[in-house]
Amino acid sequence: MKRVLFYILLGAFLIEAFLPFRLSPITGLSLKNIASYLTLMFLMISEFALGGIRNKKVPAITILLLIILGTALNIAYIHLTEKVPISLVSHLIRMKMWIIDPFILYFMIFLLIDNEKQARQSLLSILTIFSIINIVSWFTVKYNIHLFKQVEVADYLDTSGRFSGAYENANQMAYFLCFLIPYMYYFLKKTPHVGFKIFLLILINASMVSIALSGSRGGVIAMGIVCASMVYLYKDFKVGIFMMIFIALFITISLFTGSIFVSKTVERVSVLAEGDAEKASNYRLVIWKGYLLKVLAEKPSHIITGIGFGLSREALIEKRKINASPHNMYLQVLVEFGLFGLIVFMIFIFRLYFFVKGSMKWGNADYHRVILISSIAILFGWCFSELVTILKYLSMTFSTALVYAIHMNKDSKQFLNAPMRKPTILHQAQKSSTV
């Protein structure tokens, strides 16, 4: 039953990606959210009734609950003591979308998955589905092929006209794909099946192509970091060279054929070599140094308490006449929650790091290193973006990866030694490597 619920939830993500629509005028009441809420209600009732919730291990759950409580208190305090540029309802909706919904997905995955096999299948399904979403959306953009008549090419481009797939923002799409690549590469190295190796190699290369098409300078750098780290980890220089040649050929051919997206990417990346830090950061440095830090310094108490959750953009608009997001998660947390909030946020990150690092002694060390390498893409991405639009995807994928690590142990049967018949691609995806 839990497996069915997981695939219903994943199906809701898939439907929203290819057929965006709203079930009601209420913000945030989407098919995915309704599926999440109903699934969580069913799981909580069944787990409490059967007593299984006591056996669930959810890393950093205490810190996450403190973050939710702290955010709620922060909103209440700000609305009681200061004039706020947005309504209380709008503020609570932001909290639901940016904090509560990702938390629900994170927590729910630990309730949905009970064993290593289920975790492996779920992680492979996520990797496959989220990668294929991008492939299909690219064909929609390139060849104007629509799975549904309601979908338009513009649905897969961001506001600046750059390719963003189904993830709304080109930069955030690039970081998310960088986050997925190490897991795909891990299974590529572990599976003995040639057909499935080719399938995963196609997904990896398609993800790299999407990053190259996104025009994201940070995404290109993050891709280089995670790919180099994985190649170094496995000493698999042949695959590394192949991927480098493939992406170089793709960029070269695209430039000769007049690809607008690749031309934009090459143009944006080439700015890094000019030595102009402000231009290279797309003037993010101006926002950080000249505006956000000044907003924080206008009232000394804000250095400790912050200006209020979700209000950094409003502060830039009201006081500096700039309609822009902070483009830095760490600085945004500092400005909105103060030093206290930043410390709690860093504790959350380090709590997850030490959980993964500490579990290496009883799990497969290679896989745990993959979790750490994939996380580099997000920690790096947070330096240049808040990654708000992909939080739900990150939450679902990362929690599934952690569940797999939890259910992994040194006594697990190795996939290479497991007797298997020759599988189809779909069967291979379900029977891939036990680590």
Secondary structure as a PSIPRED ss2 file (coil, helix, strand):
# PSIPRED VFORMAT (PSIPRED V4.0)

   1 M C   1.000  0.000  0.000
   2 K H   0.000  1.000  0.000
   3 R H   0.000  1.000  0.000
   4 V H   0.000  1.000  0.000
   5 L H   0.000  1.000  0.000
   6 F H   0.000  1.000  0.000
   7 Y H   0.000  1.000  0.000
   8 I H   0.000  1.000  0.000
   9 L H   0.000  1.000  0.000
  10 L H   0.000  1.000  0.000
  11 G H   0.000  1.000  0.000
  12 A H   0.000  1.000  0.000
  13 F H   0.000  1.000  0.000
  14 L H   0.000  1.000  0.000
  15 I H   0.000  1.000  0.000
  16 E H   0.000  1.000  0.000
  17 A H   0.000  1.000  0.000
  18 F H   0.000  1.000  0.000
  19 L C   1.000  0.000  0.000
  20 P C   1.000  0.000  0.000
  21 F C   1.000  0.000  0.000
  22 R C   1.000  0.000  0.000
  23 L C   1.000  0.000  0.000
  24 S C   1.000  0.000  0.000
  25 P C   1.000  0.000  0.000
  26 I C   1.000  0.000  0.000
  27 T C   1.000  0.000  0.000
  28 G C   1.000  0.000  0.000
  29 L C   1.000  0.000  0.000
  30 S C   1.000  0.000  0.000
  31 L H   0.000  1.000  0.000
  32 K H   0.000  1.000  0.000
  33 N H   0.000  1.000  0.000
  34 I H   0.000  1.000  0.000
  35 A H   0.000  1.000  0.000
  36 S H   0.000  1.000  0.000
  37 Y H   0.000  1.000  0.000
  38 L H   0.000  1.000  0.000
  39 T H   0.000  1.000  0.000
  40 L H   0.000  1.000  0.000
  41 M H   0.000  1.000  0.000
  42 F H   0.000  1.000  0.000
  43 L H   0.000  1.000  0.000
  44 M H   0.000  1.000  0.000
  45 I H   0.000  1.000  0.000
  46 S H   0.000  1.000  0.000
  47 E H   0.000  1.000  0.000
  48 F H   0.000  1.000  0.000
  49 A H   0.000  1.000  0.000
  50 L H   0.000  1.000  0.000
  51 G C   1.000  0.000  0.000
  52 G H   0.000  1.000  0.000
  53 I H   0.000  1.000  0.000
  54 R H   0.000  1.000  0.000
  55 N H   0.000  1.000  0.000
  56 K C   1.000  0.000  0.000
  57 K C   1.000  0.000  0.000
  58 V C   1.000  0.000  0.000
  59 P C   1.000  0.000  0.000
  60 A C   1.000  0.000  0.000
  61 I H   0.000  1.000  0.000
  62 T H   0.000  1.000  0.000
  63 I H   0.000  1.000  0.000
  64 L H   0.000  1.000  0.000
  65 L H   0.000  1.000  0.000
  66 L H   0.000  1.000  0.000
  67 I H   0.000  1.000  0.000
  68 I H   0.000  1.000  0.000
  69 L H   0.000  1.000  0.000
  70 G H   0.000  1.000  0.000
  71 T H   0.000  1.000  0.000
  72 A H   0.000  1.000  0.000
  73 L H   0.000  1.000  0.000
  74 N H   0.000  1.000  0.000
  75 I H   0.000  1.000  0.000
  76 A H   0.000  1.000  0.000
  77 Y H   0.000  1.000  0.000
  78 I H   0.000  1.000  0.000
  79 H H   0.000  1.000  0.000
  80 L H   0.000  1.000  0.000
  81 T H   0.000  1.000  0.000
  82 E C   1.000  0.000  0.000
  83 K C   1.000  0.000  0.000
  84 V C   1.000  0.000  0.000
  85 P C   1.000  0.000  0.000
  86 I C   1.000  0.000  0.000
  87 S C   1.000  0.000  0.000
  88 L H   0.000  1.000  0.000
  89 V H   0.000  1.000  0.000
  90 S H   0.000  1.000  0.000
  91 H H   0.000  1.000  0.000
  92 L H   0.000  1.000  0.000
  93 I H   0.000  1.000  0.000
  94 R H   0.000  1.000  0.000
  95 M H   0.000  1.000  0.000
  96 K H   0.000  1.000  0.000
  97 M H   0.000  1.000  0.000
  98 W H   0.000  1.000  0.000
  99 I H   0.000  1.000  0.000
 100 I H   0.000  1.000  0.000
 101 D H   0.000  1.000  0.000
 102 P H   0.000  1.000  0.000
 103 F H   0.000  1.000  0.000
 104 I H   0.000  1.000  0.000
 105 L H   0.000  1.000  0.000
 106 Y H   0.000  1.000  0.000
 107 F H   0.000  1.000  0.000
 108 M H   0.000  1.000  0.000
 109 I H   0.000  1.000  0.000
 110 F H   0.000  1.000  0.000
 111 L H   0.000  1.000  0.000
 112 L H   0.000  1.000  0.000
 113 I C   1.000  0.000  0.000
 114 D C   1.000  0.000  0.000
 115 N C   1.000  0.000  0.000
 116 E H   0.000  1.000  0.000
 117 K H   0.000  1.000  0.000
 118 Q H   0.000  1.000  0.000
 119 A H   0.000  1.000  0.000
 120 R H   0.000  1.000  0.000
 121 Q H   0.000  1.000  0.000
 122 S H   0.000  1.000  0.000
 123 L H   0.000  1.000  0.000
 124 L H   0.000  1.000  0.000
 125 S H   0.000  1.000  0.000
 126 I H   0.000  1.000  0.000
 127 L H   0.000  1.000  0.000
 128 T H   0.000  1.000  0.000
 129 I H   0.000  1.000  0.000
 130 F H   0.000  1.000  0.000
 131 S H   0.000  1.000  0.000
 132 I H   0.000  1.000  0.000
 133 I H   0.000  1.000  0.000
 134 N H   0.000  1.000  0.000
 135 I H   0.000  1.000  0.000
 136 V H   0.000  1.000  0.000
 137 S H   0.000  1.000  0.000
 138 W H   0.000  1.000  0.000
 139 F H   0.000  1.000  0.000
 140 T H   0.000  1.000  0.000
 141 V H   0.000  1.000  0.000
 142 K H   0.000  1.000  0.000
 143 Y H   0.000  1.000  0.000
 144 N C   1.000  0.000  0.000
 145 I C   1.000  0.000  0.000
 146 H C   1.000  0.000  0.000
 147 L C   1.000  0.000  0.000
 148 F C   1.000  0.000  0.000
 149 K C   1.000  0.000  0.000
 150 Q C   1.000  0.000  0.000
 151 V C   1.000  0.000  0.000
 152 E C   1.000  0.000  0.000
 153 V H   0.000  1.000  0.000
 154 A H   0.000  1.000  0.000
 155 D H   0.000  1.000  0.000
 156 Y H   0.000  1.000  0.000
 157 L E   0.000  0.000  1.000
 158 D C   1.000  0.000  0.000
 159 T C   1.000  0.000  0.000
 160 S C   1.000  0.000  0.000
 161 G C   1.000  0.000  0.000
 162 R C   1.000  0.000  0.000
 163 F E   0.000  0.000  1.000
 164 S C   1.000  0.000  0.000
 165 G C   1.000  0.000  0.000
 166 A C   1.000  0.000  0.000
 167 Y C   1.000  0.000  0.000
 168 E C   1.000  0.000  0.000
 169 N C   1.000  0.000  0.000
 170 A H   0.000  1.000  0.000
 171 N H   0.000  1.000  0.000
 172 Q H   0.000  1.000  0.000
 173 M H   0.000  1.000  0.000
 174 A H   0.000  1.000  0.000
 175 Y H   0.000  1.000  0.000
 176 F H   0.000  1.000  0.000
 177 L H   0.000  1.000  0.000
 178 C H   0.000  1.000  0.000
 179 F H   0.000  1.000  0.000
 180 L H   0.000  1.000  0.000
 181 I H   0.000  1.000  0.000
 182 P H   0.000  1.000  0.000
 183 Y H   0.000  1.000  0.000
 184 M H   0.000  1.000  0.000
 185 Y H   0.000  1.000  0.000
 186 Y H   0.000  1.000  0.000
 187 F H   0.000  1.000  0.000
 188 L H   0.000  1.000  0.000
 189 K H   0.000  1.000  0.000
 190 K H   0.000  1.000  0.000
 191 T C   1.000  0.000  0.000
 192 P C   1.000  0.000  0.000
 193 H C   1.000  0.000  0.000
 194 V H   0.000  1.000  0.000
 195 G H   0.000  1.000  0.000
 196 F H   0.000  1.000  0.000
 197 K H   0.000  1.000  0.000
 198 I H   0.000  1.000  0.000
 199 F H   0.000  1.000  0.000
 200 L H   0.000  1.000  0.000
 201 L H   0.000  1.000  0.000
 202 I H   0.000  1.000  0.000
 203 L H   0.000  1.000  0.000
 204 I H   0.000  1.000  0.000
 205 N H   0.000  1.000  0.000
 206 A H   0.000  1.000  0.000
 207 S H   0.000  1.000  0.000
 208 M H   0.000  1.000  0.000
 209 V H   0.000  1.000  0.000
 210 S H   0.000  1.000  0.000
 211 I H   0.000  1.000  0.000
 212 A H   0.000  1.000  0.000
 213 L H   0.000  1.000  0.000
 214 S H   0.000  1.000  0.000
 215 G C   1.000  0.000  0.000
 216 S C   1.000  0.000  0.000
 217 R H   0.000  1.000  0.000
 218 G H   0.000  1.000  0.000
 219 G H   0.000  1.000  0.000
 220 V H   0.000  1.000  0.000
 221 I H   0.000  1.000  0.000
 222 A H   0.000  1.000  0.000
 223 M H   0.000  1.000  0.000
 224 G H   0.000  1.000  0.000
 225 I H   0.000  1.000  0.000
 226 V H   0.000  1.000  0.000
 227 C H   0.000  1.000  0.000
 228 A H   0.000  1.000  0.000
 229 S H   0.000  1.000  0.000
 230 M H   0.000  1.000  0.000
 231 V H   0.000  1.000  0.000
 232 Y H   0.000  1.000  0.000
 233 L H   0.000  1.000  0.000
 234 Y H   0.000  1.000  0.000
 235 K C   1.000  0.000  0.000
 236 D C   1.000  0.000  0.000
 237 F H   0.000  1.000  0.000
 238 K H   0.000  1.000  0.000
 239 V H   0.000  1.000  0.000
 240 G H   0.000  1.000  0.000
 241 I H   0.000  1.000  0.000
 242 F H   0.000  1.000  0.000
 243 M H   0.000  1.000  0.000
 244 M H   0.000  1.000  0.000
 245 I H   0.000  1.000  0.000
 246 F H   0.000  1.000  0.000
 247 I H   0.000  1.000  0.000
 248 A H   0.000  1.000  0.000
 249 L H   0.000  1.000  0.000
 250 F H   0.000  1.000  0.000
 251 I H   0.000  1.000  0.000
 252 T H   0.000  1.000  0.000
 253 I H   0.000  1.000  0.000
 254 S H   0.000  1.000  0.000
 255 L H   0.000  1.000  0.000
 256 F H   0.000  1.000  0.000
 257 T C   1.000  0.000  0.000
 258 G C   1.000  0.000  0.000
 259 S C   1.000  0.000  0.000
 260 I H   0.000  1.000  0.000
 261 F H   0.000  1.000  0.000
 262 V H   0.000  1.000  0.000
 263 S H   0.000  1.000  0.000
 264 K H   0.000  1.000  0.000
 265 T H   0.000  1.000  0.000
 266 V H   0.000  1.000  0.000
 267 E H   0.000  1.000  0.000
 268 R H   0.000  1.000  0.000
 269 V H   0.000  1.000  0.000
 270 S H   0.000  1.000  0.000
 271 V H   0.000  1.000  0.000
 272 L H   0.000  1.000  0.000
 273 A H   0.000  1.000  0.000
 274 E H   0.000  1.000  0.000
 275 G C   1.000  0.000  0.000
 276 D C   1.000  0.000  0.000
 277 A H   0.000  1.000  0.000
 278 E H   0.000  1.000  0.000
 279 K H   0.000  1.000  0.000
 280 A H   0.000  1.000  0.000
 281 S C   1.000  0.000  0.000
 282 N C   1.000  0.000  0.000
 283 Y C   1.000  0.000  0.000
 284 R H   0.000  1.000  0.000
 285 L H   0.000  1.000  0.000
 286 V H   0.000  1.000  0.000
 287 I H   0.000  1.000  0.000
 288 W H   0.000  1.000  0.000
 289 K H   0.000  1.000  0.000
 290 G H   0.000  1.000  0.000
 291 Y H   0.000  1.000  0.000
 292 L H   0.000  1.000  0.000
 293 L H   0.000  1.000  0.000
 294 K H   0.000  1.000  0.000
 295 V H   0.000  1.000  0.000
 296 L H   0.000  1.000  0.000
 297 A H   0.000  1.000  0.000
 298 E C   1.000  0.000  0.000
 299 K C   1.000  0.000  0.000
 300 P C   1.000  0.000  0.000
 301 S C   1.000  0.000  0.000
 302 H H   0.000  1.000  0.000
 303 I H   0.000  1.000  0.000
 304 I H   0.000  1.000  0.000
 305 T H   0.000  1.000  0.000
 306 G C   1.000  0.000  0.000
 307 I C   1.000  0.000  0.000
 308 G C   1.000  0.000  0.000
 309 F C   1.000  0.000  0.000
 310 G C   1.000  0.000  0.000
 311 L C   1.000  0.000  0.000
 312 S H   0.000  1.000  0.000
 313 R H   0.000  1.000  0.000
 314 E H   0.000  1.000  0.000
 315 A H   0.000  1.000  0.000
 316 L H   0.000  1.000  0.000
 317 I H   0.000  1.000  0.000
 318 E H   0.000  1.000  0.000
 319 K H   0.000  1.000  0.000
 320 R H   0.000  1.000  0.000
 321 K C   1.000  0.000  0.000
 322 I C   1.000  0.000  0.000
 323 N C   1.000  0.000  0.000
 324 A C   1.000  0.000  0.000
 325 S C   1.000  0.000  0.000
 326 P C   1.000  0.000  0.000
 327 H C   1.000  0.000  0.000
 328 N C   1.000  0.000  0.000
 329 M H   0.000  1.000  0.000
 330 Y H   0.000  1.000  0.000
 331 L H   0.000  1.000  0.000
 332 Q H   0.000  1.000  0.000
 333 V H   0.000  1.000  0.000
 334 L H   0.000  1.000  0.000
 335 V H   0.000  1.000  0.000
 336 E H   0.000  1.000  0.000
 337 F H   0.000  1.000  0.000
 338 G H   0.000  1.000  0.000
 339 L H   0.000  1.000  0.000
 340 F H   0.000  1.000  0.000
 341 G H   0.000  1.000  0.000
 342 L H   0.000  1.000  0.000
 343 I H   0.000  1.000  0.000
 344 V H   0.000  1.000  0.000
 345 F H   0.000  1.000  0.000
 346 M H   0.000  1.000  0.000
 347 I H   0.000  1.000  0.000
 348 F H   0.000  1.000  0.000
 349 I H   0.000  1.000  0.000
 350 F H   0.000  1.000  0.000
 351 R H   0.000  1.000  0.000
 352 L H   0.000  1.000  0.000
 353 Y H   0.000  1.000  0.000
 354 F H   0.000  1.000  0.000
 355 F H   0.000  1.000  0.000
 356 V H   0.000  1.000  0.000
 357 K H   0.000  1.000  0.000
 358 G H   0.000  1.000  0.000
 359 S H   0.000  1.000  0.000
 360 M H   0.000  1.000  0.000
 361 K H   0.000  1.000  0.000
 362 W C   1.000  0.000  0.000
 363 G C   1.000  0.000  0.000
 364 N C   1.000  0.000  0.000
 365 A H   0.000  1.000  0.000
 366 D H   0.000  1.000  0.000
 367 Y H   0.000  1.000  0.000
 368 H H   0.000  1.000  0.000
 369 R H   0.000  1.000  0.000
 370 V H   0.000  1.000  0.000
 371 I H   0.000  1.000  0.000
 372 L H   0.000  1.000  0.000
 373 I H   0.000  1.000  0.000
 374 S H   0.000  1.000  0.000
 375 S H   0.000  1.000  0.000
 376 I H   0.000  1.000  0.000
 377 A H   0.000  1.000  0.000
 378 I H   0.000  1.000  0.000
 379 L H   0.000  1.000  0.000
 380 F H   0.000  1.000  0.000
 381 G H   0.000  1.000  0.000
 382 W C   1.000  0.000  0.000
 383 C C   1.000  0.000  0.000
 384 F C   1.000  0.000  0.000
 385 S C   1.000  0.000  0.000
 386 E C   1.000  0.000  0.000
 387 L C   1.000  0.000  0.000
 388 V H   0.000  1.000  0.000
 389 T H   0.000  1.000  0.000
 390 I H   0.000  1.000  0.000
 391 L H   0.000  1.000  0.000
 392 K H   0.000  1.000  0.000
 393 Y H   0.000  1.000  0.000
 394 L H   0.000  1.000  0.000
 395 S H   0.000  1.000  0.000
 396 M H   0.000  1.000  0.000
 397 T H   0.000  1.000  0.000
 398 F H   0.000  1.000  0.000
 399 S H   0.000  1.000  0.000
 400 T H   0.000  1.000  0.000
 401 A H   0.000  1.000  0.000
 402 L H   0.000  1.000  0.000
 403 V H   0.000  1.000  0.000
 404 Y H   0.000  1.000  0.000
 405 A H   0.000  1.000  0.000
 406 I H   0.000  1.000  0.000
 407 H H   0.000  1.000  0.000
 408 M C   1.000  0.000  0.000
 409 N C   1.000  0.000  0.000
 410 K C   1.000  0.000  0.000
 411 D C   1.000  0.000  0.000
 412 S C   1.000  0.000  0.000
 413 K C   1.000  0.000  0.000
 414 Q C   1.000  0.000  0.000
 415 F H   0.000  1.000  0.000
 416 L H   0.000  1.000  0.000
 417 N H   0.000  1.000  0.000
 418 A C   1.000  0.000  0.000
 419 P C   1.000  0.000  0.000
 420 M C   1.000  0.000  0.000
 421 R C   1.000  0.000  0.000
 422 K C   1.000  0.000  0.000
 423 P C   1.000  0.000  0.000
 424 T C   1.000  0.000  0.000
 425 I H   0.000  1.000  0.000
 426 L H   0.000  1.000  0.000
 427 H H   0.000  1.000  0.000
 428 Q H   0.000  1.000  0.000
 429 A H   0.000  1.000  0.000
 430 Q H   0.000  1.000  0.000
 431 K C   1.000  0.000  0.000
 432 S C   1.000  0.000  0.000
 433 S C   1.000  0.000  0.000
 434 T C   1.000  0.000  0.000
 435 V C   1.000  0.000  0.000
